[in-house]
Amino acid sequence: MKQEKVGRGEIPEKVMHYLLAGIRRIRFGKAGLIAQDGILMQVEFFTQRRLSCWDDGASAGAMAESEKQHLAAHIRSEFSRLDYGQLTIVIKGGRVVEFQRTEKQRFTGLDGEGI
């Protein structure tokens, strides 16, 4: 199967669909997008279970189409500014509450190359 070439700062539509579906299933946790040289390399999901709502295993449910589009646009905007690192989407109570961007910078010409 031929792999689709992903451009710098881009998130393909099928990956965005997968990401939004994964976010919808998380009640507490995180979703992460890993970038290397501005190219999306990996998508991660991390689910947490809060003891205070252990029996409440239900997901947040469906998102309205306008909410999906707004969230997708915000994710694309934040990811497009990332060269090396991770964009983390934090979910609490089934709702996206924040983005965390961890950016790595490489320094060359020091004692050896890279970090």
C-alpha positions in Angstrom: 0.0 0.0 0.0 1.4 3.4 -1.0 1.9 5.9 1.8 0.5 9.4 1.2 3.2 12.1 1.4 2.5 14.6 4.1 3.6 18.2 3.7 5.3 20.4 6.3 2.8 21.5 8.9 -0.1 19.5 7.3 -2.5 17.1 8.9 -4.2 14.9 6.3 -8.0 14.8 6.4 -8.1 11.0 7.3 -5.6 11.6 10.1 -7.7 14.5 11.4 -10.8 12.3 11.3 -9.0 9.6 13.3 -7.7 12.2 15.8 -11.1 13.8 16.4 -12.7 10.3 16.8 -10.0 9.4 19.4 -10.5 12.7 21.3 -14.3 12.0 21.4 -13.6 8.6 23.1 -11.4 10.1 25.8 -13.1 11.3 29.0 -9.8 12.3 30.8 -6.5 12.1 29.1 -4.4 13.5 26.2 -3.9 13.2 22.5 -0.6 14.1 20.9 0.8 14.9 17.5 4.6 14.4 17.1 6.4 16.5 14.5 9.9 16.0 13.0 11.1 18.7 10.7 7.6 20.1 10.6 6.2 16.7 9.3 3.6 14.8 11.2 5.2 11.5 12.3 3.0 10.0 14.9 -0.4 10.3 16.7 -0.7 9.2 20.4 -3.6 8.8 22.8 -3.3 8.6 26.5 -6.4 7.8 28.6 -6.7 8.3 32.3 -9.3 7.0 34.7 -10.3 9.3 37.6 -11.2 7.4 40.8 -13.9 9.9 41.5 -15.8 8.9 38.4 -14.5 5.3 37.9 -18.0 3.9 37.1 -18.6 6.7 34.6 -16.8 5.0 31.7 -19.0 6.7 29.1 -17.3 8.8 26.5 -18.2 12.4 25.9 -20.5 11.5 22.9 -20.7 13.1 19.5 -19.4 16.5 18.7 -21.5 19.0 16.7 -20.1 19.5 13.2 -19.3 23.2 13.9 -17.4 22.2 17.1 -15.4 19.6 15.1 -14.5 22.2 12.4 -13.5 24.7 15.0 -11.4 22.2 16.9 -9.8 20.9 13.7 -8.9 24.4 12.5 -7.3 25.2 15.9 -5.3 22.0 15.9 -4.1 22.6 12.4 -3.1 26.2 13.3 -1.1 25.1 16.4 0.5 22.2 14.6 1.6 24.2 11.6 4.0 26.2 13.8 5.8 23.2 15.2 9.1 22.0 13.7 10.4 19.4 16.2 8.3 18.4 19.2 4.8 17.6 20.3 1.4 19.2 20.3 -0.6 17.8 23.2 -4.4 18.2 23.4 -5.6 17.9 27.0 -9.1 16.5 27.6 -11.0 16.8 30.9 -14.5 15.6 31.4 -14.8 14.8 27.7 -13.9 18.4 26.7 -10.7 19.8 25.2 -9.4 22.2 27.8 -6.0 23.2 26.5 -3.1 22.7 24.1 0.5 22.2 25.2 3.2 22.6 22.7 6.6 21.2 23.5 9.2 22.3 21.0 12.7 20.8 20.7 15.6 22.8 19.3 18.8 21.4 18.1 22.2 23.1 18.6 25.1 22.2 16.3 28.7 23.1 16.5 29.1 22.4 20.2 31.0 19.4 21.7 29.6 17.0 19.1 26.5 17.3 17.0 22.9 17.6 18.1 21.6 17.5 21.6 
